[in-house]
Amino acid sequence: MTPRSRGRSAAADEAVFDALFLGHAARLTRLAHLLGARDAEDVVQEAFVKLYAAWSRVAGEDAIPYLNRIVVNEVRSRARRQQTADRKRHLVTVATDEPGPDGSRRAVVDELARLPRRQREALVLRYWLDLPHEQVAEIMGVRPGTVKSQVSRGLAALATALGEEES
């Protein structure tokens, strides 16, 4: 059975869905890792399952923002469940694609993992995905002003943490 949207054949829908998966699964997996998911591949799989179920409503250009939002929400949900289970936060070790010559990229990713969830989400969505504040706000389910303050606080915290390491 293939996803079905209005006005397209099942084969066309299947091709679009497959292209979305092939084109975005790796990016979404990195997004989930940066947001703190220990099981990023499972998060992305769940996002595509949910997209498949909602295909008639979100097929086309709306699919990518929908996937971004699902990944963010799924990471939040899993973090809450994990936190409830063991009552403590886990720092996430994220493998970077290209480490900087002085390890600076690794240090940034490590400090990013230590930020509060909302600051980390705002920074990753704003600067890693290069989304405007309004779109980040929509994905996070907050107002654009909240995104701006979370980005500002997150950047300040990163600057302080990275500045202290260099001293």
WOLIN-V704932 format. One record per pair of residues at least 12 apart in sequence whose ideal C-beta (glycine too) atoms are under 10 Angstrom apart, sorted by the first residue. I is the first residue (numbers start at 1). J is the second residue. D is the distance in whole Angstrom. If there is no record, write none. Layout:
# WOLIN-V704932
i: [I I]
j: [J J]
d: [D D]
This chain:
# WOLIN-V704932
i: [1 1 2 2 2 2 2 2 2 3 3 3 3 3 3 3 3 3 3 3 3 4 4 4 5 5 5 5 5 5 5 5 6 6 6 6 7 7 8 8 12 13 13 13 16 16 16 16 17 17 17 17 17 17 20 20 20 20 20 20 20 21 21 21 21 21 21 23 24 24 24 24 24 24 24 24 25 25 25 25 25 25 26 27 27 27 27 27 27 27 28 28 28 28 28 28 28 28 28 28 28 28 29 29 29 29 29 29 29 30 30 30 30 30 30 30 30 31 31 31 31 31 31 31 31 31 31 31 31 31 32 32 32 32 32 32 32 32 32 33 33 33 33 33 33 33 33 33 34 34 34 34 34 34 34 34 34 34 34 34 34 34 35 35 35 35 35 35 35 35 35 35 35 35 35 35 35 35 35 36 36 36 36 36 36 36 36 36 36 36 36 36 36 36 36 36 37 37 37 37 37 37 37 37 37 38 38 38 38 38 38 38 39 39 39 39 40 40 40 40 40 42 42 43 43 43 43 43 43 43 43 44 44 44 44 45 46 46 46 46 46 46 47 47 47 47 47 47 47 47 47 47 48 48 48 48 49 50 50 50 50 50 50 50 51 51 51 51 51 54 54 58 65 65 65 65 66 68 68 68 68 68 68 68 69 69 69 69 69 70 71 72 72 72 72 72 72 72 73 73 73 75 75 75 76 76 76 76 76 79 79 80 83 89 89 89 89 90 91 91 91 92 92 92 92 92 92 93 93 93 93 94 94 94 94 94 95 96 96 96 102 104 104 104 107 107 107 107 107 108 108 108 108 110 110 110 111 111 111 111 111 111 111 111 111 112 112 112 112 112 112 114 114 114 115 115 115 115 115 115 115 116 116 116 116 117 117 118 118 118 118 118 118 118 118 119 119 119 119 119 119 119 119 119 119 120 120 120 120 121 121 121 121 121 121 121 122 122 122 122 122 122 122 122 122 122 122 122 122 122 122 123 123 123 123 123 123 123 123 123 124 124 125 125 125 125 125 125 125 126 126 126 126 126 126 127 127 127 131 132 132 133 133 133 133 133 134 135 136 136 136 137]
j: [14 52 14 15 16 17 18 52 55 16 17 20 51 52 53 54 55 56 58 59 63 55 56 59 17 55 56 57 58 59 60 63 56 57 59 60 59 60 59 60 59 55 56 59 55 59 60 63 48 51 52 55 59 63 48 51 59 60 63 64 67 44 45 48 51 52 67 64 44 47 48 63 64 67 68 71 41 44 45 47 48 67 44 44 64 67 68 71 128 129 40 41 43 44 45 47 48 64 67 68 70 71 41 42 43 44 45 47 71 44 94 95 96 97 124 128 129 43 44 47 67 68 71 72 75 121 124 125 128 129 44 46 47 71 72 74 75 78 124 75 92 93 94 95 96 109 113 124 75 92 94 96 109 112 113 120 121 123 124 125 128 129 71 72 74 75 76 78 79 92 94 112 113 117 120 121 124 125 128 75 76 78 79 82 89 90 91 92 94 112 113 115 117 120 121 124 71 74 75 76 78 79 82 92 94 75 78 79 82 90 92 93 74 75 78 82 71 74 75 92 94 74 78 70 71 72 73 74 75 77 78 67 70 71 74 74 70 71 73 74 77 78 66 67 68 69 70 71 72 73 74 75 63 67 70 71 70 66 67 69 70 71 73 74 63 64 66 67 70 66 70 70 131 135 138 139 139 125 129 131 135 136 138 139 135 138 139 140 141 139 139 121 124 125 136 139 140 141 139 140 141 117 120 121 117 118 121 140 141 92 117 117 117 113 114 116 117 113 110 113 114 109 110 112 113 114 120 106 109 110 113 106 109 110 112 113 109 108 109 110 166 162 165 166 158 161 162 165 166 123 158 161 162 161 162 165 154 157 158 159 160 161 162 164 165 124 128 154 157 158 161 157 158 161 150 153 154 155 157 158 161 150 153 154 157 140 150 140 142 146 147 149 150 153 154 149 150 151 152 153 154 155 156 157 158 150 154 157 158 136 139 140 142 147 150 154 136 137 139 140 142 146 147 148 149 150 151 152 153 154 155 136 147 150 151 153 154 155 157 158 136 154 137 138 139 140 147 150 151 147 148 150 151 154 155 151 154 155 147 144 147 145 146 147 148 151 147 147 148 150 151 150]
d: [10 9 4 9 10 7 10 9 9 8 5 10 8 5 8 9 3 8 10 7 10 7 6 9 9 6 5 8 9 4 7 10 7 10 8 10 9 10 8 9 10 7 9 7 9 7 8 8 8 8 7 7 8 8 8 8 9 10 6 8 8 9 10 6 9 10 10 9 9 9 9 9 7 6 9 10 9 6 9 9 7 9 9 9 10 9 9 10 9 8 8 10 8 5 10 6 9 9 6 8 9 5 6 10 8 5 10 10 9 10 9 10 10 8 9 8 10 9 8 10 9 7 6 8 8 10 7 8 7 7 6 10 8 5 9 8 6 9 10 9 7 9 5 8 10 9 10 10 9 9 6 10 8 7 8 8 9 9 5 9 6 9 7 7 9 4 8 10 9 9 10 10 10 8 7 6 6 9 10 6 9 9 6 10 9 8 9 5 9 9 7 9 7 7 9 9 8 8 5 10 6 8 10 8 10 10 8 9 8 7 6 9 10 10 7 10 9 10 8 9 9 9 8 9 6 10 10 5 6 9 7 8 9 7 9 10 7 9 10 5 9 9 9 5 9 9 4 5 10 9 6 10 10 7 9 10 9 8 9 10 5 10 9 8 6 10 6 6 7 7 9 10 9 7 7 7 10 7 7 8 8 9 9 5 10 7 5 9 8 10 9 6 9 7 10 5 7 9 9 9 8 9 10 8 7 10 8 9 9 10 7 10 10 10 9 10 9 9 8 5 7 9 9 9 5 9 10 10 9 8 8 9 5 8 8 7 9 9 6 10 10 8 10 9 10 9 6 6 9 10 7 9 7 9 10 9 10 8 5 10 9 5 6 10 8 7 9 8 10 7 10 8 9 7 9 9 5 10 6 7 9 8 8 8 8 10 10 7 8 8 9 10 5 9 8 9 5 8 9 6 4 9 9 7 9 9 7 10 10 8 8 6 10 9 8 9 6 9 10 7 9 8 5 8 9 4 5 9 9 6 10 9 10 8 6 10 5 7 10 8 9 9 9 10 6 7 8 10 9 7 9 9 5 9 10 8 10 9 9 9 9 9 9 5 6 8 8 9 9 9 8 10]
